[in-house]
Amino acid sequence: MSSITLLSPAKINLTLEVLGVRTDGYHEIRSIIQPIDLFDEVSIDVEEGEGIEIESSGVSIPTGKDNLAWRAAELFLQKSGINRKINIFIKKRIPLGAGLGGGSSNAAAVLIGLNRITNALSEDDLYEIAPKISADVPFFIRSLTASMEGIGEKLSIIKEFPIFHYVILCPNLHTSTPEVYKKWDELNIIPKDNIAPAEYNLEGCIKKFIDKNGDLPLQNDLEEPAISVHPEIASYKKMLTSLDIKSVLMTGSGSAVYAVFRSEEEAFEMYEYLKTSPTFQVFLASGIKGWHRLI
């Protein structure tokens, strides 16, 4: 039997634009994403036999085909042609249904871990598999701050991007990504394959994030539809803005809302103020800029 354990990070969407709906029903998006040091741990055992089994601790998760890590293992076996028994144990810390990408990150960790054990596929093969699992999985293959386009398959690593610090509020609320996108469709009635123009000044957007004297150009097109489904999200955002924090946004399809700081000290002070709340979970996290996945 061969085993490996990897760290599986969460992510923050600093921008998330929904450009339209393709003829196949998928939404075209554009996003700047930063991985953060809020980690799950994913342990993988490969042994003789057949089947995929998942166990977890910390947070209850699906253990069958509804789990993205299970799907990742299935696709890896299909692509590689390997016939083995895969045992996956996930020590969960990243909240579910929060827009922090925990499930996608776990799936990417499974792809990477299985490939390190078997050395069966190339990195290009992993990137071919990844978007078939979910839009965020390609990003987590490398887990570096990046611009993501298409349905997640078009990635451009952003070098020299600032490392930000975050205080993240996670309500006791599980948002459904398909439901939020369905609400976006209702609020943005456009024909399929009517994708927004490709012109985009990514360099100009990045410069605004780098500019220490300017406001951060945060944007999330899914925030309004998510709040339409779960109005409570707006109250958490209002709570943070009422504390005189300028840079506040929902990440992904929700429900987590974050405040972003350039200073680690300011982030820590806000975390200390909020961490004892009985109504939501609070996490203190920082962006990561390359790290070794193995524990």
C-alpha positions as CSV (number, residue, x, y, z in Angstrom):
1,M,0.0,0.0,0.0
2,S,1.2,3.5,-0.8
3,S,0.0,6.6,1.1
4,I,0.3,10.4,1.0
5,T,-1.1,13.3,2.9
6,L,-1.5,16.8,1.5
7,L,-2.7,20.2,2.6
8,S,-5.8,21.4,0.7
9,P,-6.2,25.2,0.9
10,A,-9.3,27.4,0.7
11,K,-9.6,30.3,-1.7
12,I,-10.9,33.9,-1.9
13,N,-12.5,35.3,-5.0
14,L,-11.3,38.9,-5.2
15,T,-13.2,39.4,-8.4
16,L,-15.9,37.2,-10.0
17,E,-17.6,38.3,-13.1
18,V,-20.3,36.2,-14.8
19,L,-20.1,36.9,-18.5
20,G,-23.0,34.9,-19.9
21,V,-24.3,31.4,-20.5
22,R,-22.9,29.1,-23.2
23,T,-25.1,26.9,-25.4
24,D,-24.1,23.9,-23.3
25,G,-25.6,25.6,-20.2
26,Y,-22.3,26.4,-18.5
27,H,-21.6,30.0,-17.3
28,E,-18.6,31.8,-18.6
29,I,-16.8,33.5,-15.8
30,R,-13.8,35.7,-15.1
31,S,-12.2,35.8,-11.7
32,I,-9.1,36.8,-9.7
33,I,-8.5,34.2,-7.0
34,Q,-6.1,34.0,-4.1
35,P,-5.4,30.8,-2.2
36,I,-5.4,31.2,1.6
37,D,-3.8,29.4,4.5
38,L,-7.1,27.8,5.7
39,F,-6.4,24.1,5.1
40,D,-8.1,20.8,5.0
41,E,-5.8,17.7,5.2
42,V,-6.3,15.0,2.6
43,S,-4.8,11.5,3.1
44,I,-4.9,9.0,0.3
45,D,-4.1,5.2,0.4
46,V,-3.7,3.2,-2.7
47,E,-3.9,-0.6,-2.4
48,E,-4.7,-3.8,-4.3
49,G,-8.4,-4.2,-5.0
50,E,-11.2,-2.0,-6.4
51,G,-13.5,0.8,-5.2
52,I,-13.3,4.3,-3.7
53,E,-14.0,5.0,0.0
54,I,-14.1,8.4,1.7
55,E,-14.1,9.1,5.5
56,S,-13.9,12.4,7.2
57,S,-13.6,14.2,10.5
58,G,-14.3,17.8,11.6
59,V,-17.2,18.5,9.3
60,S,-19.7,16.0,8.0
61,I,-19.4,15.6,4.2
62,P,-20.9,13.2,1.6
63,T,-18.8,10.0,1.3
64,G,-20.1,8.8,-2.1
65,K,-20.3,10.0,-5.7
66,D,-21.7,13.4,-4.5
67,N,-18.2,14.2,-3.1
68,L,-15.9,15.9,-5.6
69,A,-12.9,14.0,-4.1
70,W,-14.7,10.8,-5.0
71,R,-15.3,12.0,-8.5
72,A,-11.7,13.1,-8.9
73,A,-10.5,9.6,-7.9
74,E,-13.0,8.0,-10.3
75,L,-11.8,10.2,-13.3
76,F,-8.1,9.6,-12.4
77,L,-8.6,5.8,-12.5
78,Q,-10.4,6.1,-15.8
79,K,-7.8,8.3,-17.4
80,S,-4.8,6.3,-16.1
81,G,-6.3,2.9,-16.7
82,I,-5.2,1.9,-13.2
83,N,-7.3,-0.6,-11.3
84,R,-6.7,-0.1,-7.5
85,K,-8.6,0.5,-4.3
86,I,-8.6,4.1,-3.2
87,N,-9.1,5.1,0.4
88,I,-9.5,8.9,1.1
89,F,-9.6,10.5,4.6
90,I,-10.3,14.2,4.8
91,K,-9.8,16.2,7.9
92,K,-12.2,19.0,7.3
93,R,-11.7,22.6,8.5
94,I,-13.0,24.6,5.5
95,P,-16.8,25.1,5.9
96,L,-19.1,23.6,3.4
97,G,-21.4,25.7,1.1
98,A,-19.4,28.9,1.9
99,G,-17.8,29.7,-1.4
100,L,-14.3,28.9,-0.1
101,G,-13.7,26.1,-2.5
102,G,-13.1,23.3,0.0
103,G,-14.6,20.5,-2.1
104,S,-12.8,21.6,-5.3
105,S,-9.5,21.9,-3.3
106,N,-10.0,18.4,-1.9
107,A,-10.6,17.0,-5.4
108,A,-7.4,18.7,-6.7
109,A,-5.5,17.2,-3.8
110,V,-6.8,13.7,-4.7
111,L,-5.6,14.2,-8.3
112,I,-2.2,15.4,-7.2
113,G,-1.8,12.8,-4.5
114,L,-2.8,9.9,-6.7
115,N,-0.4,11.1,-9.4
116,R,2.5,11.4,-7.0
117,I,1.8,7.8,-5.8
118,T,1.4,6.3,-9.3
119,N,3.2,8.8,-11.6
120,A,0.7,7.7,-14.2
121,L,-0.3,11.1,-15.7
122,S,1.2,14.3,-16.9
123,E,0.2,17.8,-15.5
124,D,-1.6,18.4,-18.8
125,D,-3.6,15.3,-18.1
126,L,-4.6,16.6,-14.7
127,Y,-5.7,19.9,-16.2
128,E,-7.8,18.0,-18.7
129,I,-9.6,16.1,-15.9
130,A,-9.9,19.0,-13.5
131,P,-12.7,21.1,-15.1
132,K,-14.8,18.0,-15.5
133,I,-15.1,17.9,-11.7
134,S,-15.8,21.6,-11.0
135,A,-14.8,25.1,-12.2
136,D,-12.4,25.7,-9.3
137,V,-10.5,22.4,-9.5
138,P,-8.0,23.6,-12.2
139,F,-7.0,26.6,-10.0
140,F,-6.2,24.3,-7.1
141,I,-3.9,22.1,-9.1
142,R,-1.2,24.8,-8.5
143,S,-2.9,27.0,-5.9
144,L,-1.2,30.3,-6.8
145,T,-3.0,33.6,-7.2
146,A,-4.4,33.5,-10.7
147,S,-6.9,34.9,-13.2
148,M,-9.4,32.3,-14.2
149,E,-11.6,32.5,-17.3
150,G,-14.0,30.3,-19.3
151,I,-15.5,27.6,-17.1
152,G,-12.4,27.4,-15.0
153,E,-10.1,25.9,-17.6
154,K,-8.3,29.1,-18.6
155,L,-5.8,30.0,-16.0
156,S,-3.1,32.6,-15.9
157,I,-0.8,32.8,-12.8
158,I,-0.4,36.4,-11.6
159,K,3.2,37.1,-10.5
160,E,4.1,39.8,-8.0
161,F,0.5,40.0,-6.7
162,P,0.0,41.3,-3.1
163,I,-0.5,38.8,-0.3
164,F,-3.7,40.0,1.5
165,H,-5.0,39.2,4.9
166,Y,-8.6,38.2,5.6
167,V,-11.2,38.0,8.3
168,I,-13.8,35.6,7.1
169,L,-17.3,35.3,8.5
170,C,-19.1,32.0,7.8
171,P,-22.8,32.0,8.7
172,N,-24.5,28.7,9.7
173,L,-25.8,28.7,6.1
174,H,-25.1,26.3,3.2
175,T,-25.5,28.0,-0.2
176,S,-26.1,25.9,-3.3
177,T,-24.0,27.0,-6.3
178,P,-26.5,25.8,-8.9
179,E,-29.3,27.6,-7.1
180,V,-27.3,30.9,-7.0
181,Y,-26.4,30.6,-10.7
182,K,-30.1,29.9,-11.5
183,K,-31.0,33.1,-9.6
184,W,-28.4,35.0,-11.6
185,D,-30.1,33.7,-14.8
186,E,-33.4,35.1,-13.5
187,L,-31.9,38.4,-12.7
188,N,-30.0,38.6,-16.0
189,I,-32.3,37.5,-18.7
190,I,-30.1,37.0,-21.7
191,P,-30.0,34.4,-24.5
192,K,-27.6,31.5,-24.3
193,D,-24.2,32.0,-26.0
194,N,-24.5,35.8,-25.6
195,I,-21.1,36.1,-23.9
196,A,-19.8,39.5,-22.8
197,P,-17.1,41.0,-25.0
198,A,-13.6,39.6,-24.5
199,E,-12.0,43.0,-24.0
200,Y,-10.6,43.1,-20.5
201,N,-7.8,45.1,-19.0
202,L,-6.5,42.5,-16.6
203,E,-3.2,44.4,-16.2
204,G,-5.1,47.5,-15.2
205,C,-7.2,45.6,-12.6
206,I,-4.0,44.1,-11.1
207,K,-2.4,47.5,-10.8
208,K,-5.4,48.6,-8.7
209,F,-4.8,45.8,-6.3
210,I,-1.1,46.6,-6.1
211,D,-1.7,50.3,-5.5
212,K,-1.5,50.7,-1.8
213,N,-3.2,54.1,-1.9
214,G,-6.3,53.1,-3.8
215,D,-9.4,51.2,-3.1
216,L,-9.4,47.5,-3.9
217,P,-11.5,46.7,-7.0
218,L,-13.5,43.9,-5.4
219,Q,-16.4,42.6,-7.4
220,N,-18.7,39.5,-7.2
221,D,-21.5,39.2,-9.7
222,L,-23.0,36.3,-7.7
223,E,-23.4,38.4,-4.6
224,E,-26.8,39.9,-5.5
225,P,-28.3,36.6,-6.6
226,A,-27.0,34.9,-3.5
227,I,-28.5,37.5,-1.2
228,S,-31.8,37.1,-3.1
229,V,-31.8,33.5,-2.1
230,H,-30.3,34.1,1.4
231,P,-30.9,37.6,2.6
232,E,-29.0,36.9,5.8
233,I,-25.7,37.3,3.8
234,A,-26.4,41.0,3.4
235,S,-26.6,41.4,7.2
236,Y,-23.1,39.9,7.7
237,K,-21.7,42.2,5.0
238,K,-23.3,45.1,6.7
239,M,-21.9,44.1,10.0
240,L,-18.4,44.3,8.6
241,T,-18.9,47.6,6.8
242,S,-20.4,49.1,10.0
243,L,-17.0,48.5,11.6
244,D,-15.5,51.0,9.1
245,I,-14.0,48.3,6.9
246,K,-14.0,49.4,3.3
247,S,-13.1,46.2,1.5
248,V,-15.8,43.7,2.2
249,L,-17.2,41.1,-0.2
250,M,-18.8,37.7,-0.5
251,T,-16.6,35.0,-1.9
252,G,-17.7,32.5,-4.7
253,S,-21.4,31.7,-4.6
254,G,-21.4,32.4,-0.8
255,S,-22.2,32.2,2.0
256,A,-18.9,33.4,3.5
257,V,-18.3,37.1,3.6
258,Y,-14.7,38.4,4.1
259,A,-12.9,41.6,5.0
260,V,-9.6,42.1,3.3
261,F,-6.6,44.0,4.8
262,R,-3.2,44.9,3.5
263,S,-1.9,44.8,7.1
264,E,-1.7,41.5,9.1
265,E,-2.0,43.4,12.3
266,E,-5.2,45.1,11.3
267,A,-6.7,41.7,10.3
268,F,-5.7,40.2,13.6
269,E,-7.3,43.0,15.6
270,M,-10.6,42.6,13.8
271,Y,-10.4,38.8,14.2
272,E,-9.9,39.2,17.9
273,Y,-12.9,41.5,18.1
274,L,-15.2,39.1,16.2
275,K,-14.0,35.6,17.1
276,T,-16.2,35.0,20.1
277,S,-19.5,35.5,18.2
278,P,-22.0,32.7,18.9
279,T,-23.8,33.2,15.6
280,F,-21.1,32.6,13.0
281,Q,-17.7,31.1,12.5
282,V,-14.7,33.5,12.2
283,F,-11.5,32.6,10.4
284,L,-8.2,34.6,10.2
285,A,-6.3,33.8,7.0
286,S,-3.6,35.1,4.7
287,G,-2.9,34.6,1.1
288,I,-0.3,32.0,0.2
289,K,2.4,32.4,-2.3
290,G,3.7,28.9,-3.1
291,W,4.1,26.2,-0.5
292,H,4.9,22.6,-0.2
293,R,1.6,20.6,-0.2
294,L,3.0,17.6,1.6
295,I,2.6,17.4,5.4
